[in-house]
Amino acid sequence: MKNLITSVFLALTVFFAALPGLSRAQQSDPAGVWIQVAARPSLLEAQDEARALSARLPDVAGYALGGGWYGIVIGPYTRPDAEQVLRVYRAEGQIPRDSFITFSSNLNTRFYPVGPEAASPSAPPVPVQSDTTAQTAAAAAGATAGAQTETAPVSTLPDETPAEARRSEQALSRDARMDLQVALKAAGFYTSAIDGAFGRGTRGSMADWQTARGYEATGVLTTLQRQALMDEYNAPLISVGMATYTDTRAGISVDLPQKEVAFSRYEPPFAHFDATGDLGVQVLLISQPGDRRTLYGLYDIMQTLEIVPLDGDRERSGDRFTLEGRNSRIVSYTEARLDNGEIKGFSLIWPAGDEARRSRVLAAMQASFARLDGVLDPTAGGDEAQSIDLVSGLEIRKPRLSRSGFFVTSTGVVVTTADAVLDCGQVTIDRDVTAEVLLADEAAGIAVLKPSVALSPMATAPLAATAPRLRSALAVSGYSYGGVLGAPSLTWGSLDDLKGLQGEAHLARLELTAQPGDAGGPLLDKQGTVHGMLLPLQSSGPVLPEGVRFALKGELIRMALDKAGVGLPTTGTATSGDLPISVLQKEATGLTTLVSCWE
């Protein structure tokens, strides 16, 4: 009974001594280390998590980690105490299994607890708990949280002398030695080759790392120091739960961030892994039978998807391809390879602004990717409901705005409406050719585009030298429904006036019922001559009767081309008569193109 009372008294004494209000000096021990249990990209989220954890455990604090990240830590402790507490808390399930030891030098401004002491951890040292006391404190903390598990004593591995460190180092494989050099390089201490040879440069970087982390600068890392270095290096992977995932149905084994994604469904050729964590990560495993033609078809289809933004490198060579895409929201990487009639690969979709961690996860996926027997059945799921906006369960990328345009030179210079290029992250013509904006005259409503690569359009617009007669039939050639139909259509109307309602000389008034996507399309007569460009409906001003539309006259198009430095197209010559409708349709299709504005 006496021993029981003594044990309880000791546990309670240590527990209350460990409370934040009674251990402030301890929290700033420069020789102490910390247990990092979480890192969050949101300060509010980190504060909430720190409060929740402090309701169960003592010594909880929160510090900014840099790069927009906020860490939740426990401590500080001496290194042996920290290892002991880490083992006990892990065994009890009080903290995540991937919690690790970190150092005061990695912590910046404190955000939790809030108070006059909220600063980086640097103040005069005070004594910290012994191994036995640390274990008792952890047990007491567990008891206060309702823990029912008894924890057996766990021995702490002692650190090594320099001689012992050299002997343990000699047992390392070449790969393990190279890993240490990679970790030192990532931490900014090593700049030489990754060769596994511990020469003067490696020894110097080890000593520098030891000094920065509060160790004696011997130039030889002990077993515990090597582990601490690798924990630091692998923190990005630990934080997202990188672990091997084997999909026997897809025939793929790969390391995945399993804290952030979980398997959702098969929609060949993809195995979908949807976001389960706070980051919004997404992963696709690619698996399908096929040949090089199938591979290249997949390459083209992937570039139409929302998860592959337009801005990024693309490479297709032989039996493989890679795709990268970036925008303000996500960074996407896809790779696939054809081998023995099977196409396999993966896509990693990561939130923008977290590049350091994304690159580590991507490298780990690439290094671990292994092809196994088996491939997804491409016919599976064929009976499920389909959508024109989805490909294998993935959204097709859609532009912010689509307009029509028409070619005016043999190299592919395009005229379109000004609203098709304003406030766009990227402008494309002919669906996937990026374009440079040579001119955007918002007042006149016209823009001139130059393709990034020279095109060879089937036809160019022959601009008329004279105005058409009033009430003459005119047609606009345009992508009425934003490219859904795959080709432009002709919409007929008539010329009502050679000026605007306010007498604007650069406008022509039409009686014509057109769709929003027709704006920017050429206005043709029955001989195939272009007399102007259809303008979009105005969003402000009076509401006009249905069927009243306006076009920019050909002379204004000539002036815009001249201002943009584009050689004027050849003036159209009148034909002997009206063109057959099939010929006119063919000519209109050849000179009309789709213009898209992307975020």
C-alpha positions, 0 to 999 in steps of 0.5 A: 500500500505504501509503495502504491501511494508513493508511486501515485504521488510521484506520478502526480508530482511529475504530471503537475510539474510538466504542466505548461504553467510550471515548466516555462523555463524547461521549454526554452532549454537550448540543449533540449529536443522536441517531439514533433507530432504534426505540421499544418499549413494553416495557423488556425488549424495548427492552433486548434490541434495544439489545444486539442492535444494539450487537453490530453498531454502536458508540454504541448507547444506550437511553433512556426516552422518556416515556409508557411508551415506550423508545427505542434511539438511536445517538450523540450526534453533531454535526448534520452528523455525524448526518446523514452517519451516518444516510445511510450506515447507511440505505444499508447497511441497518444501521438501519431506513429510518424512523430519524430524528434526535432531540435530548437534550431528548427523552431521559430516563433511560438504561437501556442500557448499564447502569452508573454513567453511566446518566442523562439525556444532560447533561454537559460537551461533548467534541469529536465526529467530523468528517463524514469521520470519521463516514463512516469510522466507519460504514464500519468498523462495517459491516465489523465486522458483515460488510458487503460494500457500499462506500459512496460519499462523501455530501455533507452539506447545510449549514444556512442563515443566517436570510436563506436560511431566510426565502427557503426558507420563502417557497417553502413551500406553504400546506399545508406552512406549516399542517403546521408549525403543526400540528407546533408545536401538537402539540409544545406550542409553538403555541396559535393558529389553523392558517392557514398565516400566520406571524405573531407567534404562529407566530414566537414558537412557532418561537423557543421550539421552537428554544430547547428543541431547542438551536438559535439562537432566530431565529424562522425555521426553516431547512430542516433544522430544519423537517425535524427538527420534522416528523420529531418530529411524524411519529415515531408514523407513522414508527414503525408504517411508515405508507404507502399501500396500494392494493387494486384488488379492494376499490377502496380506497386508504388509508395503513396502518401496514404495519410492524404489519399485512399483508394476510391474506385476503378474507372479504366484505365485509372485506379482513382485515389481520392483526397482524404487529408487536408491537402487535397492530394489526388493520385491516379494509377494508370493501367491498360493493355495497348500499343504505341498508338494507345499510349499516344492516344492516352497522351492526347486525352490526358491533356484535355483533363482538368487535372493537367493544367495547360502550363507545363512541360510535355514530352512524348518519346518512343514508348513513354510520355510525361506531362506536367501542368501548373496553375494557381491551384494545383501542380500535376505530374503524369508519366506512363510507359509501354512495356510488353503490351501493357501501359502503366504509370501514375498521376500525382496532383498536388496543391500549389505552394507546397513544392518542397514536399511535392517534389519529395513525394514525387521522387519517392513514387518514381523510385518505388514504382514497380510493374507487377503481373496484371492490368485493368480490364479496359471494358470494365465499367462500360455500363455505368452512366457516362457524361460528355464532360468526363473521361474515366471519371475525370473532368475535362478541362474547360476554358473560362470563355470560348469565342470564334475567330478566323484566319487572315494569313497563311501562317495562322494569324487570327482575328477574334473579339477582344473579350476572348483574350482579356484577363486570360492566363492563356489563350489558345486557337484551334483547341490546343495551340497557344497564341500570343496576343498581338493586339487587343482593342477593347474599345473597338472589340477586336483582338489579333492573335499569333499562334506559337507555332506556324499553322497552315489553315485550309483557307484565309479570309478574303476581306471585301473591298466594298460594303454589301447591299442593304437587306442582302443575305449574310451568314456568320461562321462560328462555333455556336456552342463553344466547340461542343459540335467539333466544327463551325456552323453557318447561321444566316441573317441579313444586313439591316444597316451600315451603321450602329444605332447611335450612328457608329460608322464602324458598325453594321447592324444585322438581323441575325439570331446567333449564339454566344460562341458565334461572336468573333466569327467571320460575316460572309456573303453568298460568294464567300467574301468576308464583310466583317466580324460578329461582335458579342452581345453587350452586357450593359445598356438597353436590352435590344429586341431578339435578333438584333446583332452588330458586326465590326466592318471589314475596314476596322479589321484592316486597321487593326491588322495594320496596327498589329504589324500584320501584312494585309490579306489579299482583297477578295474578288467577286465570283461570277455567282453565288457559291453552292452551299456545300462549297461555302460551308467548306470555305467557312469551315477552313477559315474559322477557328475556335478561340479559348480563354483559360484561367 
